[in-house]
Amino acid sequence: MLPWRPMAERPKIDRARVEHVARLASLSLDAPEVDAMVAELGRILEYVEKLGEVDTDDVPPMTGLSAGTTLRPDEVQPGLSQAEALGQAPRPSSGGFAVPRFLDAPKTGR
Amino acid sequence: MLPSFTVEGLAESVRSGNVTAVEVAEAVIARIDARDPTLHSFLTRAGDALLDQARAVDDKRARGIPLGPLAGVPVALKDALSTRGLRTTCGSNILEHYLPPYDATVVTRLREADALLPGKTNMDEFAMGSSTEHGAFGPARNPWDRARSPGGSSGGSAVAVAARMTPAALGSDTGGSIRQPAALTGIVGLKPTYGRVSRYGLVAFASSLDQIGPFATNVRDAARVLSVIAGHDPRDATSRDEPLRDYAAACGASVRGLKIGVPDEYFSSGLDPEVEASVRDAIGRLVADGCVVKKLALPHTAYAVASYYVIATAEASSNLARFDGVRYGLRVDAARLGEMYGRTRDAGFGAEVKRRILLGTFVLSAGYYDAYYLKAQKVRTLIAKDFDAAFAEVDAIVSPTSPTPAFLLGEKTGDPLAMYLNDVYTLPASLAGIVGLSVPVAATKSGLPVGFQISTPHFREDLALTIGAAVEATSPATGAEPKVG
């Protein structure tokens, strides 16, 4: 059997891919940061390909180290007060967290 | 006059009344004032709160109320641990002014044990690093050679203990962040079993790997601190309801007849010859004490770094999504929500954190999950099975903690992969969730400490402490202190 390979070929790490991943991660990188990440991520992923040498057919993925996890009873406990929960917010407003606009106003008369 | 500056020495002296907790607190303040300006182990000091805590201990004693097991004992806290009302930055600009509204469970337990909490220690940003150079507030320095790194990410805690500013400290270990800085600064550092200590209130880096543990100048002191912080916590579903062992007693138990495994893979290329010689000497001393040495193989060791950096970055990319400028921390305003997120995170995170978020986001992204993340978790299973098979044959596995002594500040910052490879001996135990203890065994010719790692099965901290105490009893490094002040 052929050894497992991570990809038919290594995904090319270029500016477009770094910018796409940065968007997924909500990071606004400037141009020099994108250039640096292209080089560094490329090298790290090349190293990670080493995993392809290991035969993992029939090996289950590790899903947790806590076989004996014990959940606490689902009972109401005292938590933070509203004032405490809002105490560290950069822009608290009317008892909540204010954020900038994220929807466009509906166009009238379509 | 202070008695010996150890957990045990100070606890006994405060209990017996030979010294007051206020005198201990004043001594700690004086030591930090004198020593920390050149070492930078503290990011935030407790100020008057430390003296208030000390007065409360002295008052309790005066009124005949029983004292906690760490009464009057200073314990510094890595700045990843939430402290109610005391700034908790996690080494990041994004949390520069963050005041947590609650205490981490370990902090609550230290307070209940009447410990003194002198402050928050320097670290790599979000614990991502092995040198304490990736923090937003400047590096910590190794007290044995100020041009060198103390290791990381819990470097500030290690330095504060190594330079005797505090007899104990807490750190967190995700891939070696307690053991490696302990080794590089010549002190004892313990990563307990995953699930032994509650992670509630620890700022999350990689949730399947993070574990809190103690630093101290000797094994017995580390055991004393572990006894206070260990145990099930209903607030952390991954903490286990496994009975505690008598960790203090374990430090006095005999090692005669214990089987010690020496894995070939940990004595391969890249290992500094002086480190190897010191570790082999320590193994020889264990044999003289009656241990039986067995060679063994941990065949998947070579894949630990690759597996770890996929899994840890994937978990980090998810955990750090919470830093979005809305509920706490830094916010950089913008007209649109998405733009506010991006600008806040770009301004708030440093280069290493961004690198790991991007790597983690990439390995979880559509089309790559199976090839990277799932593959890494399968390899992790094999690494854990290596240890299971080994522990069927031996009681403990011993090795160097780090392949080299302390490296120079700046030596590895330009090469992220070289920095990651430095963790080759500590990552496997993290992936398997087992115990790892580092104990100083020697100094190199140039005077740098060498650490000896003892790995034991899940929930067998007692066994690691037994062997660690035996190593310490015959170690030429025992009692060595760096020149400070």
Interface residues (C-beta under 8 A of the other chain):
Chain A: W4 P6 M7 P11 R17 V18 V21 A22 L24 A25 S26 L27 S28 L29 D30 E33 A36 M37 E40 L41 R43 I44 L45 Y47 V48 E49 K50 L51 G52 E53 V54 T56 V59 P60 P61 M62 T63 G64 L65 S66 G68 T69 T70 L71 R72 L80 E84 A85 G87 Q88 A89 P90 R91 F97 V99 P100 R101 F102
Chain B: Y98 L99 P101 Y102 Y194 G195 S208 H232 P234 R235 A237 T238 R240 D241 E242 H300 A302 Y303 V305 A306 S307 Y309 V310 S317 A321 D324 G325 V326 R327 Y328 G329 L330 R331 D333 A334 A335 R336 L337 G338 E339 M340 Y341 G342 R343 R345 D346 F349 A351 K354 R355 I357 L358 L359 T361 F362 S365 Y368 A371 Y372 L374 K375 A376 Q377 K378 V379 R380 T381 L382 A384 P416 L417 Y420 L431 A432 G433
